[in-house]
Amino acid sequence: MINYGFSKTINEPFDNVLDRVKEELQKEGFGILTSIDLRDKFKEKLDIDFKKYIILGACNPPSAYKALQYEEDIGLMLPCNVVVYEKEGKTGVSIVKPTVAMRVIDNEQLSEIANHIEEKLRKVFEAI
């Protein structure tokens, strides 16, 4: 397991896992601000064939708003990234740990928000 995120491999098709991840994020109050398909981008920009690999930029609006009230430049650390990718015939899922990302910022109020968001993301991770 990586120390900066939650990560696991699931023995299910990529598209099924991607749908479940999005559903579970929504259940915990996250919207998807961005969806980056690296397979398409690498093909378009580099003419490289790459495995399925999607980066989702997940945002919990109430927490993001609150964080911006405490630290105007916190947008540099938002949104929370979730990746879904092909891995040896299975599907990998990794979710950033906000508490780790926020360690670089010395702001106790942000630490509390990061803990709250990490618990929500842990629920997403455990549900998939």
Beta strands, then each sheet from edge to edge (+ up, - down):
strand 1: 5-10
strand 2: 31-37
strand 3: 53-59
strand 4: 80-87
strand 5: 90-96
sheet 1: 1+ 5- 4+ 3- 2+
end
